[in-house]
Amino acid sequence: MKYFFLSDGWTVGRVWASDGLWQMAAWRRQPDIQRMNICLVEQDEVLWLYQVEDVVLTVEVKPTTQLQVSKSGQAIGQVVLKRLMSAEQVIERLGTASARCHLQDIKSMV
């Protein structure tokens, strides 16, 4: 598995595998991308941990609202994540950050 962090207010767009842009006709399914119940909080920004299957190489992310403005004042339309993280990198990142675990519907896990 591979991982990435994604800020609240952003969503996954297009996905690429080794043979190019993910094609539903070829794969006969959506790529396996799941938001986990773990997030980091940095400077009041919530970053959720996502898990993706190994065949995914690149993920495009984009704001869920029409206009996401960066700190420089420019609008951000989309971002392409080309370096997804390994489990070891995620653990290292969690160890150096202010992390909190967010559990939803804990009764269904028991």
C-alpha distances in whole Angstrom, upper triangle without the diagonal:
4,7,11,14,16,20,22,24,21,19,17,19,18,15,15,13,15,18,19,19,17,20,20,23,21,18,20,17,16,12,10,10,11,13,13,16,16,18,19,23,24,28,28,25,22,19,16,12,10,7,6,5,5,9,9,11,13,14,17,18,22,24,25,29,31,31,29,31,30,32,34,35,33,32,28,27,24,21,18,15,15,13,10,9,7,7,11,12,11,13,16,16,17,19,21,22,23,21,22,20,21,21,22,24,24,26,24,21,24
4,7,11,13,17,19,21,18,17,15,17,16,13,13,13,14,18,18,18,16,20,20,23,22,19,21,18,16,12,11,10,11,12,12,16,15,16,17,21,22,25,25,22,20,16,14,10,8,6,5,6,6,9,8,9,11,11,15,16,19,21,23,26,28,28,26,28,26,28,30,32,30,28,25,24,20,18,15,12,12,10,6,6,5,7,10,10,9,12,14,14,15,18,19,19,21,19,20,19,20,21,22,25,24,27,25,23,26
4,7,10,14,16,18,16,14,13,16,16,14,14,15,17,20,19,19,18,21,22,25,24,21,23,20,17,13,11,9,9,10,10,13,12,12,14,17,18,21,22,18,16,12,10,7,5,5,6,9,9,12,10,11,11,11,13,13,17,19,20,23,26,26,23,25,23,25,27,29,27,26,22,22,18,16,14,11,11,9,6,5,6,7,10,9,7,11,13,11,12,16,17,16,18,16,17,16,17,18,20,23,23,26,24,22,25
4,7,10,13,15,12,12,11,14,15,13,15,16,18,21,20,19,18,21,22,26,25,22,24,21,18,15,13,10,10,10,10,13,11,11,12,14,15,18,19,15,13,9,8,6,5,7,8,11,12,14,12,12,11,9,11,11,14,16,17,20,23,22,19,21,20,21,24,25,24,22,19,19,15,13,11,8,10,9,6,6,9,10,12,10,8,12,13,11,12,15,16,15,16,15,16,16,16,18,20,23,23,27,25,23,27
4,7,10,12,10,11,11,14,16,15,17,19,21,24,22,21,20,24,25,28,28,25,26,23,20,17,15,12,11,9,10,12,10,8,8,11,12,15,15,11,9,6,5,5,6,9,11,15,16,18,15,15,13,11,12,11,13,14,16,18,21,20,17,19,17,19,21,22,22,20,17,18,15,12,13,10,13,11,9,9,12,12,14,11,9,12,13,10,11,14,14,12,14,12,13,14,14,17,18,22,22,26,25,23,26
4,7,9,7,8,9,12,15,15,17,19,22,25,22,20,20,23,24,27,27,25,26,23,19,17,16,12,11,9,11,12,11,9,10,11,12,14,14,10,8,5,5,7,7,11,12,16,18,19,16,16,14,11,11,8,10,10,12,15,17,17,14,16,15,17,19,20,19,17,14,15,12,11,12,10,13,13,12,12,15,16,18,15,13,16,17,14,14,18,17,15,15,14,15,15,15,17,18,21,22,26,25,24,27
4,6,6,9,11,14,17,18,20,23,26,28,25,23,23,26,26,30,30,28,29,25,22,20,19,15,14,11,13,13,12,9,9,10,10,12,11,7,6,4,6,9,10,14,16,20,22,23,20,20,17,14,13,10,10,9,11,13,15,14,11,13,13,14,17,18,17,16,13,14,13,12,14,13,16,16,15,16,19,19,21,18,15,18,19,15,15,19,18,15,15,14,14,15,14,17,18,21,23,26,26,25,28
4,6,8,12,15,18,19,22,25,28,30,27,25,24,27,27,30,31,29,29,26,22,21,20,16,14,11,13,13,12,10,11,10,12,13,11,7,6,6,7,11,12,16,18,21,24,25,22,22,20,16,15,11,11,9,9,11,14,14,11,14,14,16,19,19,18,16,14,15,14,14,16,16,20,20,18,19,21,21,23,21,18,20,21,18,17,21,20,17,16,15,14,15,13,16,16,19,21,24,24,24,27
4,7,11,13,17,18,22,25,28,29,27,24,23,26,25,29,30,28,28,25,21,21,20,17,16,13,16,16,16,13,14,14,15,15,13,10,9,10,10,14,14,17,19,23,25,26,22,23,20,16,14,10,9,6,5,7,11,11,9,12,13,15,18,17,17,14,12,13,12,13,16,16,20,21,20,21,24,24,26,24,21,24,25,21,21,24,24,20,20,18,18,18,17,19,18,21,24,27,26,26,30
4,7,9,13,15,18,21,24,26,23,20,20,22,22,26,27,25,26,22,19,18,17,14,14,12,15,16,16,14,15,15,16,17,15,12,11,10,10,12,12,15,16,20,22,22,19,19,16,12,10,7,5,4,5,8,11,11,9,12,13,16,18,18,16,14,11,11,9,10,12,13,16,18,16,18,21,22,24,22,19,22,23,20,20,24,23,20,20,19,19,19,18,20,19,22,25,28,26,26,30
4,6,10,12,15,18,22,23,20,17,16,19,19,22,23,21,22,19,15,14,14,11,11,10,14,16,16,15,17,18,19,20,19,15,13,12,11,12,11,13,14,17,19,19,16,17,14,10,9,6,6,6,6,10,12,13,12,15,16,19,21,21,19,16,13,12,10,10,12,12,16,17,16,18,20,21,24,22,20,23,24,21,21,25,25,22,23,21,21,20,18,20,19,22,24,27,25,25,29
4,7,8,12,14,18,19,16,14,13,15,16,19,20,18,19,16,12,11,12,9,10,10,14,17,17,16,18,20,21,23,22,18,16,14,12,12,10,12,11,14,16,16,12,13,11,7,6,4,6,9,9,13,14,16,15,18,18,21,23,23,21,18,14,12,10,10,10,10,13,15,13,16,19,20,23,21,19,22,24,21,22,25,25,23,24,22,22,21,20,21,21,23,25,28,26,26,29
4,7,10,14,17,17,14,11,11,13,14,17,18,17,18,15,12,11,13,11,13,14,18,20,21,20,22,23,24,25,24,21,19,17,16,16,14,15,13,16,17,16,13,13,10,7,5,5,6,9,10,13,14,15,15,18,19,22,23,23,20,17,14,11,8,9,9,11,13,16,15,18,21,23,25,23,22,26,27,24,25,29,29,27,27,26,26,25,24,25,24,27,29,31,29,29,33
4,7,10,14,14,11,7,7,10,11,15,15,14,16,14,11,10,13,12,15,16,19,23,23,23,24,26,26,28,27,24,22,20,18,18,15,15,13,15,16,14,11,11,9,6,5,8,9,13,14,17,17,18,18,21,21,25,26,25,22,19,16,13,10,10,9,11,12,15,15,18,21,23,26,24,23,26,28,25,27,30,30,28,30,28,28,28,27,27,27,29,31,33,31,31,34
4,7,10,11,9,6,5,9,11,14,13,12,14,12,9,8,10,10,13,15,18,22,22,22,24,26,26,29,28,24,23,20,18,17,14,13,10,11,12,10,7,8,6,5,6,9,12,15,17,20,20,21,21,23,23,26,27,27,25,22,18,16,13,12,9,10,10,13,12,16,18,20,23,21,21,24,25,24,25,28,29,28,29,27,28,27,26,27,27,29,30,33,30,29,33
4,7,8,5,4,5,9,12,14,13,12,15,14,11,9,12,12,16,18,21,24,24,24,26,28,28,31,31,27,25,22,21,19,16,15,12,11,11,9,6,6,5,6,8,12,15,19,20,23,23,24,23,26,25,28,29,29,26,24,21,18,15,13,10,10,10,12,12,15,17,20,23,21,21,25,26,25,26,29,30,29,31,29,30,29,29,30,30,32,33,35,33,32,35
4,5,5,6,6,9,12,14,11,10,14,13,12,9,12,13,16,19,21,25,25,26,27,30,30,33,33,29,27,24,22,20,17,15,11,10,9,6,5,5,7,9,12,15,18,22,23,27,27,28,27,29,28,31,32,33,30,28,24,22,18,17,13,13,11,13,12,15,16,19,22,21,21,25,26,25,27,30,30,30,32,30,31,30,30,30,30,32,33,36,33,31,35
4,6,8,9,12,14,16,13,12,16,16,15,13,15,16,20,22,24,28,28,28,30,32,33,35,36,32,30,27,25,23,20,18,14,12,10,7,7,7,9,12,15,18,22,25,27,30,30,31,30,32,31,33,34,35,32,30,26,25,21,19,15,15,12,14,14,17,17,20,23,22,23,26,27,26,28,31,32,32,34,32,34,33,33,33,34,36,36,39,36,34,38
4,7,8,10,13,13,10,11,15,15,15,13,16,18,22,24,27,31,31,31,32,35,35,38,38,34,33,29,28,25,22,20,17,15,13,10,10,10,11,14,16,20,22,26,27,30,31,31,31,33,32,35,35,36,33,31,27,25,22,20,17,17,15,17,17,20,21,24,26,25,26,29,30,30,32,35,35,35,37,35,36,35,35,36,36,38,38,41,38,36,40
4,6,8,12,13,11,12,15,15,14,13,16,17,21,23,26,30,30,30,31,33,33,36,36,32,31,27,26,24,21,20,16,15,14,11,10,9,9,11,13,17,19,23,24,27,27,28,27,29,29,32,32,33,30,27,24,21,18,17,14,15,13,16,16,20,21,24,26,25,26,29,30,29,31,34,34,34,36,34,35,34,34,35,35,37,38,40,37,36,40
4,6,10,11,11,11,14,13,12,11,14,15,19,21,24,28,28,28,29,32,32,34,34,30,29,25,24,23,19,19,15,15,15,12,10,10,9,10,11,14,16,20,21,24,24,25,25,27,27,30,31,31,28,25,22,19,16,15,13,14,13,16,16,20,22,24,27,26,25,29,30,29,30,34,34,33,35,33,34,33,32,33,32,34,36,38,35,34,38
4,7,9,8,8,10,10,8,8,11,13,16,19,22,26,26,27,29,31,32,34,34,30,28,25,23,21,18,17,13,12,13,10,9,10,10,10,11,14,17,20,21,24,24,26,25,28,28,32,32,32,29,27,23,20,17,17,14,15,15,17,16,19,21,23,26,25,25,28,30,28,30,33,33,33,34,32,32,31,30,30,30,32,33,35,32,31,35
4,5,5,6,8,9,8,9,13,15,18,21,24,28,29,30,32,34,35,37,37,33,31,28,26,24,21,20,16,15,16,13,12,14,14,14,15,17,19,22,22,25,26,28,28,31,31,35,35,35,32,29,26,22,20,20,18,18,18,21,20,23,24,26,30,29,28,32,33,32,33,36,37,36,37,35,35,34,33,33,32,33,35,36,33,33,36
4,6,5,5,6,6,9,12,14,18,21,24,27,29,30,32,34,36,38,37,33,31,28,26,24,21,19,16,15,17,14,14,16,16,15,16,18,20,23,22,26,26,28,29,32,33,36,37,36,33,30,27,24,22,22,20,20,21,23,22,24,26,27,30,30,29,32,34,33,34,37,38,37,38,35,35,33,32,31,30,31,33,34,31,31,34
4,6,5,8,10,12,15,18,21,24,27,31,32,33,36,38,39,42,41,37,35,32,30,28,24,23,20,18,19,16,16,18,19,19,20,22,24,26,26,29,29,32,32,35,36,39,40,40,37,33,30,27,25,25,23,24,24,26,25,28,28,30,33,33,32,35,37,36,37,40,41,40,41,39,39,37,35,35,33,34,36,37,34,34,37
4,6,8,10,12,15,18,21,24,27,31,32,33,35,38,39,42,41,37,35,32,29,28,24,22,18,16,17,14,14,16,17,18,19,22,24,28,27,31,31,33,33,36,36,40,40,40,37,34,31,28,25,25,22,23,22,24,23,26,26,28,31,31,31,34,36,35,36,39,40,39,41,38,38,36,35,35,34,35,36,38,34,34,37
4,5,8,8,11,14,18,21,24,27,29,30,32,35,36,39,38,35,32,29,27,25,21,19,15,13,14,11,12,15,16,16,18,21,23,26,26,29,30,32,32,35,35,38,39,39,37,34,30,27,24,24,21,21,21,22,21,23,24,25,28,28,28,31,33,32,33,36,37,37,38,35,35,33,32,32,31,32,33,34,31,30,33
4,7,10,12,15,18,21,24,27,29,31,33,36,38,40,39,36,33,30,27,26,22,20,17,15,17,14,15,18,19,19,20,22,24,27,26,29,30,32,33,36,36,40,41,41,38,35,31,28,26,26,24,24,24,25,23,26,26,27,31,31,30,33,35,34,34,38,39,38,39,36,36,34,32,31,30,31,32,33,29,29,32
4,6,9,12,14,18,20,24,26,27,30,33,34,37,36,32,29,27,24,22,18,17,14,13,15,13,13,16,17,16,18,19,21,24,23,26,28,30,30,33,34,37,38,38,36,32,29,26,24,23,21,21,22,23,21,23,24,24,28,28,27,29,32,31,31,35,36,35,36,33,32,30,28,28,26,27,28,29,26,26,29
4,6,9,11,15,18,21,23,24,27,29,31,33,32,28,26,23,20,19,15,14,11,11,14,12,11,14,14,13,14,16,18,20,19,23,24,26,26,29,30,33,35,34,32,29,25,23,20,20,18,18,19,20,18,20,21,22,26,26,24,27,29,28,28,32,33,32,32,30,29,27,26,25,24,25,27,28,25,25,28
4,6,9,13,15,19,20,22,24,27,28,31,30,27,24,21,18,16,12,11,8,7,10,9,8,11,11,10,13,14,17,19,19,23,24,26,25,28,28,32,33,33,31,28,24,22,19,18,16,15,16,17,15,17,18,19,22,22,21,24,26,25,25,29,30,29,30,27,27,25,24,24,23,25,26,28,25,24,27
4,7,10,12,16,18,19,22,25,27,30,29,25,22,19,16,14,10,8,6,6,9,10,9,12,13,12,14,15,18,20,20,24,26,27,26,29,29,32,34,34,32,29,25,24,20,19,17,16,17,17,14,16,16,16,20,20,18,21,24,23,23,26,28,26,27,24,24,22,21,20,20,21,22,24,21,20,24
4,7,10,13,14,16,18,21,23,26,25,21,18,16,12,11,7,6,4,7,10,11,9,12,12,10,12,12,15,17,17,21,23,24,23,26,25,28,30,30,29,26,22,21,18,17,15,14,15,15,12,14,15,15,19,18,16,19,21,20,20,23,25,23,24,21,21,19,18,18,18,20,21,23,20,20,23
4,6,10,11,13,16,19,21,24,23,20,16,14,10,9,6,5,7,9,13,14,13,15,15,13,15,14,16,17,17,21,23,24,23,26,26,28,30,31,29,27,23,22,19,18,17,16,18,17,14,14,15,14,18,18,15,17,20,19,18,22,23,22,22,19,18,16,15,14,14,16,17,20,17,16,20
4,7,8,10,13,16,18,21,19,16,13,11,7,6,4,6,9,12,15,17,15,17,16,14,15,13,15,16,15,19,22,23,21,23,23,25,28,28,27,25,22,21,19,18,17,16,18,18,14,14,15,15,18,17,14,16,19,17,16,19,21,19,19,15,15,13,11,12,12,14,16,18,17,16,19
4,6,8,12,15,17,21,19,17,13,11,7,6,6,7,10,13,16,19,17,19,19,16,18,16,18,19,18,22,25,26,23,26,25,27,30,30,30,28,25,24,22,20,20,18,20,19,15,14,15,13,16,16,12,14,17,15,14,17,19,17,17,13,12,10,9,9,10,13,13,16,15,13,17
4,7,10,13,16,19,18,16,12,11,8,7,9,11,14,17,20,22,21,23,22,20,21,19,20,20,20,22,26,26,24,26,26,27,30,31,31,29,26,26,24,23,23,21,23,22,18,17,17,15,18,17,14,14,17,16,13,16,18,16,15,11,9,6,5,5,7,10,10,14,13,12,15
4,7,10,13,17,15,14,10,9,6,6,9,11,15,18,20,23,21,22,21,19,21,19,20,20,20,23,26,26,23,25,24,25,28,29,29,28,25,26,23,22,22,19,22,20,17,15,15,13,15,15,11,11,14,12,10,13,15,12,12,8,7,5,6,8,10,14,13,17,17,15,18
4,7,10,13,12,10,6,5,4,6,9,12,16,19,21,24,21,22,21,19,20,17,18,18,18,21,24,23,20,22,21,21,25,26,26,25,22,23,21,20,20,18,21,19,16,15,16,15,16,15,11,12,14,11,9,12,13,10,9,6,6,6,7,10,12,16,16,20,20,18,21
4,6,10,10,8,6,5,7,8,12,15,18,21,23,25,23,23,22,20,20,18,19,18,19,21,24,23,20,21,19,19,23,24,25,24,21,23,21,19,20,18,20,19,17,15,17,15,16,14,11,12,13,9,7,11,10,7,6,4,6,8,10,13,16,19,19,23,23,22,24
4,7,6,5,5,6,9,11,15,18,21,25,26,29,26,26,24,22,22,19,19,18,19,21,24,22,19,19,18,17,21,22,23,23,21,23,22,20,22,20,23,21,19,18,20,19,19,17,14,15,15,12,10,13,12,8,6,6,7,10,11,15,17,21,21,25,25,24,27
4,5,5,7,8,11,13,17,20,23,26,27,30,27,26,24,22,22,19,19,18,20,21,23,21,18,17,15,15,18,20,21,21,19,22,21,19,21,19,22,20,19,18,21,20,20,17,15,16,15,12,11,13,11,8,7,8,11,14,15,19,21,25,25,29,29,28,30
4,5,9,10,14,17,20,23,26,29,31,33,30,29,26,24,24,21,20,19,20,21,23,21,17,16,14,13,16,18,20,20,19,22,22,20,23,21,24,23,22,22,24,24,24,21,19,20,19,15,15,17,14,11,10,12,14,17,17,21,23,27,27,31,32,31,33
4,7,10,13,16,19,23,25,29,31,33,30,29,27,24,23,20,20,17,18,19,21,19,16,16,15,14,18,18,20,20,19,22,21,21,23,22,25,24,23,23,25,24,25,22,20,21,21,17,16,18,16,13,11,12,12,15,15,19,20,24,25,28,29,28,31
4,6,10,13,16,19,22,26,27,29,26,26,23,21,20,16,16,14,15,16,19,17,14,14,13,13,16,17,18,18,16,19,18,17,19,18,22,21,20,20,22,22,23,20,18,19,19,15,15,17,16,12,11,11,12,14,14,18,19,23,24,28,28,27,30
4,6,10,13,16,19,23,25,27,24,24,22,19,19,15,16,14,15,16,19,18,15,16,15,16,20,20,21,20,18,19,18,17,19,18,21,20,18,18,20,20,21,19,15,17,18,14,13,16,15,12,10,10,10,11,11,14,16,19,20,24,24,23,26
4,7,9,13,16,19,21,23,20,20,18,16,16,13,14,13,14,17,20,19,15,17,16,17,20,21,21,19,17,18,16,15,16,14,18,17,15,14,17,16,18,15,12,14,15,12,11,15,14,11,11,9,10,11,11,14,16,20,21,24,24,23,26
4,6,10,13,17,19,21,18,19,17,15,15,13,14,14,15,17,20,20,17,19,18,20,23,24,23,22,19,19,17,16,17,15,17,16,14,13,15,15,17,15,12,14,16,13,11,15,16,13,13,10,10,10,9,12,13,17,18,21,21,19,23
4,7,10,14,16,18,16,17,16,14,15,13,16,16,17,20,23,23,20,22,21,22,25,26,26,24,21,21,18,16,16,14,16,14,11,10,12,11,13,12,9,11,13,11,10,14,15,13,13,11,11,10,11,13,14,18,18,21,20,19,22
4,7,10,13,15,12,14,13,11,13,12,15,16,16,20,22,23,20,23,22,24,26,27,26,24,21,20,17,15,15,12,14,13,10,10,11,11,14,13,10,13,16,14,13,17,18,17,17,15,15,13,13,14,15,18,19,22,20,19,22
4,7,9,12,10,12,13,11,14,14,17,19,19,23,25,26,24,26,25,27,30,30,29,27,23,23,19,17,16,13,14,13,10,9,10,9,13,13,10,13,16,15,15,18,20,19,20,17,17,15,15,16,17,19,19,22,20,18,22
4,7,8,7,9,10,9,13,13,17,19,20,23,25,26,24,27,26,28,30,31,29,27,23,22,19,17,15,12,13,12,9,10,10,11,15,14,13,16,18,17,18,21,22,22,23,20,21,19,19,19,20,22,23,25,23,21,24
4,6,6,9,11,11,15,16,20,22,23,27,28,29,28,30,29,32,34,34,32,30,26,25,21,19,17,14,14,14,11,12,11,12,16,16,15,18,20,20,20,23,25,25,26,23,24,22,22,22,22,24,24,27,24,22,25
4,5,8,11,12,16,18,21,24,25,29,31,31,29,31,30,33,34,35,33,31,27,26,22,20,17,14,13,12,10,11,10,12,15,15,15,18,20,20,21,23,25,25,27,25,26,24,25,25,26,28,28,30,27,25,28
4,6,9,11,15,17,21,24,25,29,30,31,29,32,31,33,34,35,33,31,27,25,22,20,16,14,13,13,11,13,13,15,18,18,18,21,23,23,24,27,28,28,30,28,29,27,27,28,28,30,30,32,29,28,31
4,6,8,11,14,17,20,22,25,26,27,25,28,27,30,31,32,29,27,23,22,18,16,13,11,10,11,9,12,12,15,18,17,17,20,22,21,22,25,26,26,28,26,27,25,25,26,26,29,29,32,29,27,31
4,7,10,13,17,20,22,25,26,26,25,27,25,28,29,30,27,26,22,20,17,14,11,9,7,8,7,11,12,15,18,16,17,20,21,20,22,25,25,25,28,26,27,27,27,28,29,31,32,34,32,30,34
4,7,10,13,17,19,22,23,23,21,23,22,25,25,26,24,22,18,17,13,10,7,6,5,7,7,11,14,17,19,17,17,21,21,20,22,25,25,24,26,25,26,26,26,27,28,31,31,34,32,31,34
4,6,10,13,15,18,19,20,18,20,20,23,24,24,22,20,16,14,10,8,6,5,7,9,8,12,15,17,20,18,17,21,22,20,21,24,24,23,25,23,24,24,24,25,25,28,29,32,30,29,32
4,7,11,13,15,16,16,15,17,17,20,21,21,19,16,12,10,7,6,4,6,9,11,11,15,18,20,23,20,19,23,24,21,23,26,26,24,26,24,25,25,24,26,26,29,30,33,31,30,34
4,7,9,12,13,13,12,14,14,18,19,19,17,14,10,9,6,5,6,7,11,13,13,15,19,20,23,20,19,22,23,20,21,25,24,22,23,22,23,23,22,24,23,26,28,31,29,29,33
4,6,9,9,10,9,12,13,16,17,17,14,11,8,6,4,6,9,11,14,16,16,19,22,24,26,23,22,25,26,23,24,27,26,24,24,23,24,24,23,25,24,27,29,32,31,30,34
4,5,7,7,6,10,11,15,16,15,13,10,8,7,7,9,12,14,17,19,19,21,24,25,28,25,23,26,27,23,24,27,26,24,24,23,23,23,22,24,23,26,28,31,30,30,34
4,7,8,8,12,14,18,19,18,16,13,11,10,10,13,15,17,20,22,21,23,26,27,29,27,24,28,29,25,25,29,28,25,25,24,23,23,21,23,21,24,27,29,28,29,32
4,6,7,10,13,16,18,16,15,11,11,10,11,14,17,19,23,25,24,26,29,30,32,30,27,30,31,28,28,31,30,27,26,26,25,25,23,25,24,27,29,32,31,32,35
4,7,10,13,17,17,15,13,10,10,8,11,14,17,20,23,26,26,28,31,32,35,32,30,33,34,30,30,34,33,30,29,29,29,29,27,29,28,30,33,36,34,35,39
4,6,10,13,14,11,10,6,7,7,10,13,17,19,23,25,25,27,31,32,34,31,29,32,32,29,29,32,31,28,28,27,28,29,27,29,28,31,34,37,36,36,40
4,7,10,11,9,8,6,5,7,9,11,15,17,20,22,22,24,28,29,31,27,26,29,29,25,26,29,27,24,24,24,25,26,24,27,27,30,32,35,35,35,38
4,7,8,6,6,4,6,9,11,13,17,18,22,23,24,25,29,30,32,28,27,30,29,25,26,29,27,24,24,25,26,27,26,29,29,33,35,38,37,37,41
4,5,5,6,6,7,10,12,12,15,17,20,21,22,23,27,28,29,26,25,27,27,23,24,27,24,22,22,23,25,26,26,29,30,33,35,38,38,37,41
4,5,7,9,10,14,15,15,18,19,22,23,24,25,28,30,30,26,25,28,26,23,24,26,23,21,21,23,25,27,27,30,31,35,36,40,39,39,42
4,6,9,10,14,16,16,19,20,23,24,25,27,30,32,32,28,28,30,29,25,27,29,26,24,25,26,28,30,30,34,34,38,40,43,43,42,45
4,7,9,13,15,16,20,21,24,26,27,28,32,34,34,31,30,32,31,28,29,31,29,26,26,28,29,31,31,34,34,38,40,43,43,42,46
4,6,10,12,13,17,19,22,24,25,27,31,33,34,30,29,32,31,28,29,32,29,27,28,28,30,32,31,34,34,38,40,43,42,42,45
4,6,9,12,15,18,21,23,24,26,30,32,33,30,28,32,31,28,29,32,30,27,27,28,29,30,29,32,32,35,38,41,40,40,43
4,6,8,11,14,17,19,20,23,26,28,30,26,25,29,28,25,26,29,27,25,26,26,27,28,27,30,30,33,35,38,37,37,41
4,7,10,14,17,19,20,23,26,28,30,27,26,30,30,26,28,31,29,27,28,27,28,29,28,30,30,33,35,38,37,36,40
4,7,10,13,16,16,19,23,25,27,24,23,27,27,24,25,28,27,25,26,26,27,27,26,28,28,31,33,36,35,34,38
4,6,10,12,13,16,20,22,24,20,20,24,23,20,22,25,24,23,24,23,25,26,25,27,28,31,33,36,34,33,37
4,6,9,11,14,17,20,22,19,19,22,23,20,22,25,24,23,25,24,26,26,26,28,28,31,33,36,34,33,37
4,6,7,10,14,16,18,15,15,19,19,17,19,22,21,20,22,21,23,23,24,26,27,30,31,34,32,31,34
4,6,10,13,16,17,15,16,19,19,18,20,23,22,22,24,24,26,26,26,28,29,32,33,36,34,33,36
4,6,10,13,14,11,12,16,16,14,17,20,19,19,22,21,24,24,25,27,28,31,32,35,33,31,34
4,7,10,12,10,10,14,14,13,15,18,18,18,21,19,21,21,22,24,25,28,28,31,29,27,31
4,7,8,6,6,10,10,10,12,15,15,16,18,17,19,19,20,22,24,27,27,30,28,26,29
4,5,5,6,9,10,11,12,14,16,17,19,18,20,19,21,22,24,27,26,29,28,25,28
4,5,5,6,9,10,11,12,15,15,18,16,17,16,19,20,22,24,23,26,25,22,24
4,5,5,6,9,10,11,13,14,17,16,18,18,20,22,25,27,26,29,28,25,27
4,5,5,6,9,10,11,12,15,14,17,17,20,22,24,27,26,30,29,26,29
4,5,5,6,8,10,11,13,11,14,14,16,18,21,24,23,26,25,23,25
4,5,5,6,9,10,12,11,13,13,16,18,21,24,22,26,25,22,24
4,6,5,7,9,12,12,15,16,19,21,24,27,26,29,29,26,28
4,5,5,6,9,9,12,14,17,19,22,26,25,28,28,26,28
4,5,5,7,6,9,11,14,16,20,23,22,25,25,23,25
4,6,8,8,11,13,16,19,22,25,24,27,28,25,27
4,7,9,12,15,18,21,24,27,26,30,30,28,30
4,6,9,12,15,18,22,25,24,28,28,26,28
4,7,10,13,17,20,23,22,26,27,25,27
4,7,10,13,16,20,19,23,23,21,23
4,6,10,13,16,15,19,20,18,20
4,6,10,13,12,16,17,15,17
4,7,10,10,14,14,13,16
4,7,6,10,11,10,12
4,6,9,9,9,12
4,5,6,7,10
4,5,5,7
4,5,6
4,6
4
